[in-house]
Amino acid sequence: MKRYLFLAHRWLGIVLGVFVLLWIISGAVMLYVGYPKLTSGEHLARLAPLAGDCCVAPGVALAAAGARPVSRLRLTSAGGSPRYLVDYGEGPLVAVDARSGRRIERIGPGEALASARQFAGGAAVRLVDLIEEDAWTRNHALARERPLYRVQSADAEGRLLYVSSHTGLVVRDASTRERAWNYLGAWLHWLYPLRELLPKAAWAVALVHGALLAGLMVLLGLLIGLLRWRFAGRYRNGSRSPYPSGAGRLHHVGGLLGGGVLLVWLVSGLLSMEPWGLFVSRSTIDVEALHGTLRPQVLGDNLPGALRQLRRAGIEPVELQWRMLGGEAYLTGIDARGETRILSAAGGPPLARLDQAVLERSIRRAWPAQRPQFDWLAREDFHYYARSEPSLYSDLPRRLPVLRVRFDDPAATWLHIDPYSGAVLEQLDERRRAVRWLFKLLHSWDWPPLLRHAGLRDGLLLALSAGVLLIAATGVILGWRRLRRRSRQRAVAAKTSGTGARLPAR
């Protein structure tokens, strides 16, 4: 039995050792340089203030977009031109020219270049091509924007800009620095080279099962390490390890000390792919019940007046958003720094945030059969917290206070609702909260005390990465030596066999 354990560990290591080595190196890089993304702060900072006479009324934009039920409406700008974006809840957004009130049927290359030029601060831009996806646009966040115009900017950071073919907005940027480091970071960590060769489904299977086999390799290594460690007595070399020195001893002792950490990282990384439907939400709470459908007659037609009110409230709006809440329409104004004020279509002064009683009443009205529990969070906790810029989750809005609504449905659903806009920020049932434990905690070490001390967290992660890197590197060395030894043995055997064929019989 021991022999088979050794053989399985050895050959899994020979096949997967280099992949594990690359996962460790790329994971350390991702601590400091994340996968490219366009944050809301980057987007807002490049928008000009909305002029009082800039646009047709929002009801005109809804009428031009079509007759389907609309969940949200947004007024922003692209290429210096104001633009309504109509959100039907699924599928691409529909763009409406806010000056003429006409639906924009197609975003052409010229418009994409104008949008990119504005984003790049007037720097020269060059259209590269129109793509579905490339190395820097693979995640699902851009699904509604595809295909994308890819534009090269001549700004100081050498950004690649990606412009939505549906809205004309820049939806992603990737600087030269980000792209260079990501080839050693996320691009390598997520085995995106395989995505160049395999369909997405096959790549996901390869990634999941590769991590699963790597985890088995480490588990077998831990078992073998314990079997070979002499807890009582010593080997002839005077050590409790059969390896007196060199790569063998480092691999054995290092594996016993750090193999558990490597195993946890591999398994939690595997679970981040959410394989086999393990973390598919079972919640029966439909968040659209809170917002309902925007209707032209409730939006109001005095857009200049609303902009004046928002300016008097202390912000210079660069973007407006409309949504329903409890049967009433609300307008949120956002400035270039991300500061917001909210206006009710029913009238009244701009508010910094919605009144607590109004928000709770709207929630009870949306789900009359439920008995929601309301928790107003004044500070971050285990399930609601901000992340630093390199994280994939760094752009999630994390303002405080925030309302956490707990339902008693079978999936034990939670909602996080932003009182500054009335938007549902997150829907978490028990399965989605399990991801918080099994991936975000175990893989990324998103533990509040450590997140509050970023230097300590990074130091611990780098120290552990160095330890498991030693395990992986010595494993690769041992595997290489084994392959070379087998190669030499085969060569000697072939030579001996050939020589023997010419010897006279005795």
Residue pairs with C-beta under 8 A, 6 or more apart in sequence:
2 227
5 220
5 223
5 224
5 227
6 224
8 216
8 217
8 220
9 217
9 220
9 221
9 224
10 479
10 482
12 213
12 214
12 216
12 217
12 220
13 217
13 221
13 475
13 476
13 478
13 479
14 479
14 482
14 483
15 213
16 210
16 213
16 214
16 217
17 472
17 475
17 476
17 479
18 476
19 191
19 210
19 214
20 214
20 217
20 262
20 266
20 472
20 475
21 469
21 472
21 473
21 476
22 188
22 189
23 189
23 214
23 265
23 266
23 269
24 262
24 465
24 468
24 469
24 472
25 184
25 188
25 469
26 184
26 185
26 186
26 187
26 188
26 189
27 189
27 265
27 465
28 461
28 462
28 465
28 469
29 181
29 184
29 185
29 189
30 185
30 186
30 189
30 390
31 390
31 458
31 461
31 462
32 181
32 390
33 177
33 178
33 181
33 182
33 185
33 390
34 185
34 186
34 389
34 390
34 391
34 392
34 394
35 136
35 139
35 182
35 185
35 186
35 392
36 136
36 172
36 173
36 174
36 175
36 178
36 179
36 182
37 141
37 172
37 392
37 394
37 395
38 170
38 171
38 172
38 173
39 389
39 394
39 395
40 338
40 395
40 397
41 338
41 395
42 173
43 169
43 170
44 318
44 319
44 334
44 335
44 336
44 337
44 338
45 336
45 337
46 118
46 119
46 121
46 170
47 76
47 77
47 318
47 319
47 336
48 77
48 80
48 318
49 316
49 317
49 318
49 336
50 75
50 77
50 82
50 307
50 317
50 318
50 319
50 320
52 303
52 304
52 307
52 308
53 304
54 82
54 98
54 99
55 75
55 82
55 84
55 98
55 99
55 303
56 98
56 99
56 100
56 101
57 299
57 300
57 301
57 303
58 73
58 75
58 84
58 296
58 299
58 300
58 301
58 303
58 322
59 296
59 297
59 299
59 301
60 101
61 73
61 75
61 84
61 86
61 96
61 98
61 101
62 70
62 73
62 86
62 294
62 296
62 299
63 296
64 96
64 101
64 102
64 103
65 84
65 86
65 94
65 96
65 103
66 86
66 94
66 103
68 88
69 88
69 89
69 293
70 86
70 87
70 88
70 293
70 294
71 87
71 88
71 89
71 288
71 291
71 293
71 294
71 323
72 87
72 291
72 294
72 321
72 322
72 323
73 84
73 85
73 86
73 87
73 294
73 299
73 321
73 322
73 323
74 84
74 85
74 87
74 319
74 320
74 321
74 322
75 82
75 83
75 84
75 85
75 98
75 319
75 320
75 321
76 82
76 83
76 85
76 169
76 318
76 319
76 320
77 83
77 318
78 111
78 114
78 115
78 118
78 167
78 168
78 169
78 170
79 111
79 114
79 115
79 117
79 118
79 168
80 114
80 118
81 97
81 98
81 99
81 114
82 98
82 99
83 95
83 96
83 97
83 98
83 104
83 167
83 168
83 169
84 95
84 96
84 97
84 98
85 93
85 94
85 95
85 96
85 167
85 169
86 93
86 94
86 95
86 96
87 93
88 94
89 288
91 144
92 144
92 145
92 166
92 167
93 144
93 164
93 166
93 167
94 103
94 166
95 103
95 104
95 107
95 166
95 167
95 168
96 102
96 103
96 104
97 103
97 104
104 168
106 165
107 149
107 163
107 164
107 165
107 166
107 167
107 168
109 127
109 130
109 149
111 168
112 127
112 149
112 151
112 163
112 165
112 168
113 125
113 127
113 151
115 163
115 168
115 169
115 170
116 125
116 149
116 151
116 153
116 161
116 163
116 170
117 123
117 124
117 125
119 153
119 161
119 170
119 173
120 153
120 154
120 155
120 159
120 161
121 155
123 153
123 154
123 155
124 153
124 154
125 151
125 152
125 153
125 154
125 161
126 151
126 152
126 154
127 149
127 150
127 151
128 150
128 151
128 152
128 160
129 149
129 150
130 147
130 148
130 149
130 150
130 165
131 137
131 147
131 148
131 150
132 146
132 147
132 148
133 142
133 146
133 148
134 150
135 179
135 182
135 187
135 192
136 160
136 162
136 172
136 174
136 178
136 179
136 182
137 148
137 162
137 172
138 192
138 195
139 392
142 148
142 162
142 171
142 172
144 166
145 162
145 164
145 165
145 166
145 167
145 171
146 165
147 165
148 162
148 163
148 164
148 165
148 171
148 172
149 162
149 163
149 164
149 165
150 160
150 161
150 162
151 160
151 161
151 162
151 163
152 158
152 159
152 160
152 161
153 159
153 160
153 161
157 175
157 176
157 177
158 175
158 176
159 173
159 174
159 175
159 176
160 173
160 174
160 179
161 170
161 172
161 173
162 170
162 171
162 172
162 173
162 174
163 169
163 170
163 171
164 170
164 171
174 182
186 192
187 193
190 207
191 203
191 206
191 207
191 210
194 203
194 206
194 207
195 203
198 206
204 273
204 275
207 273
208 270
208 273
208 275
211 266
211 267
211 269
211 270
211 273
212 270
214 266
215 263
215 266
215 267
215 270
218 255
218 259
218 262
218 263
218 266
219 263
221 255
221 259
221 475
222 255
222 256
222 259
222 260
222 263
225 252
225 255
225 256
225 259
226 256
228 241
228 242
228 252
229 240
229 241
229 252
229 256
230 240
230 241
231 240
234 240
235 241
235 242
237 244
239 249
241 249
241 252
241 253
242 252
243 249
243 251
243 252
247 474
247 477
247 478
247 481
248 474
248 478
250 470
250 474
251 471
251 474
251 475
251 478
254 467
254 470
254 471
254 474
255 471
257 467
258 464
258 467
258 468
258 470
258 471
259 471
261 464
261 467
261 468
262 468
262 471
262 472
264 442
264 443
265 442
265 443
265 468
267 442
268 438
268 439
268 442
268 443
269 439
269 443
271 278
271 279
271 435
271 438
271 439
271 443
272 435
272 439
272 443
274 280
274 435
278 431
279 431
279 432
279 434
279 435
280 431
281 411
281 427
281 429
281 431
281 432
282 410
282 411
282 429
282 430
282 431
283 409
283 411
283 413
283 427
283 429
284 409
284 410
284 411
284 413
285 367
285 370
285 407
285 409
285 411
285 413
285 415
285 427
287 415
287 424
287 427
289 366
289 367
290 325
290 326
290 362
290 363
290 366
290 417
290 422
290 424
291 323
291 324
291 325
291 422
291 424
292 324
292 327
293 324
294 322
294 323
294 324
294 329
298 324
298 328
298 329
298 345
299 322
299 329
299 345
300 306
300 329
300 331
300 345
306 320
306 331
306 333
306 343
307 317
307 333
309 343
309 349
309 350
310 317
310 333
310 341
310 343
310 350
311 317
312 350
313 333
313 341
313 349
313 350
314 339
314 341
315 333
315 334
315 335
315 339
315 340
315 341
316 335
316 336
317 333
317 334
317 335
318 334
318 335
318 336
319 333
319 334
320 331
320 332
320 333
320 334
321 331
321 332
321 334
321 421
322 329
322 330
322 331
322 332
323 329
323 330
323 332
323 421
323 422
323 423
324 330
325 354
325 359
325 362
325 422
326 358
326 361
326 362
326 363
326 365
326 366
327 362
327 365
328 344
328 345
328 346
328 362
329 344
329 345
330 342
330 343
330 344
330 345
330 354
330 421
330 422
331 342
331 343
331 344
331 345
332 340
332 341
332 342
332 343
332 420
332 421
332 422
333 340
333 341
333 342
333 343
333 350
334 340
340 352
340 420
340 421
341 350
341 351
341 352
342 350
342 351
342 352
342 353
342 354
342 420
342 421
342 422
343 350
343 351
344 351
352 420
353 419
353 420
354 419
354 420
354 422
356 376
356 403
356 419
359 403
359 417
359 419
359 422
360 374
360 403
362 422
363 372
363 374
363 405
363 417
364 372
367 407
370 407
370 408
370 409
371 407
371 408
372 405
372 406
372 407
373 405
373 406
373 407
374 403
374 404
374 405
375 403
375 404
375 405
375 406
376 401
376 402
376 403
376 404
377 384
377 400
377 401
377 402
377 403
377 404
378 400
378 401
379 400
380 386
380 398
380 400
380 448
381 448
382 436
382 448
383 404
383 414
383 428
383 433
383 436
384 398
384 402
384 404
384 416
384 426
385 398
385 446
385 448
385 451
386 394
386 396
386 398
387 393
387 394
387 396
387 446
387 451
388 394
388 454
391 444
396 425
396 426
397 418
397 425
399 418
399 420
401 419
402 416
402 417
402 418
402 419
402 425
403 416
403 417
403 418
403 419
404 414
404 415
404 416
404 417
405 414
405 415
405 416
405 417
406 412
406 413
406 414
407 413
407 414
407 415
411 429
411 430
411 431
412 429
412 430
413 427
413 428
413 429
414 426
414 427
414 428
414 429
414 433
415 424
415 426
415 427
415 428
416 424
416 425
416 426
416 428
417 423
417 424
417 425
418 424
418 425
428 436
436 446
440 446
441 447
445 457
445 460
445 461
450 456
450 457
450 460
451 457
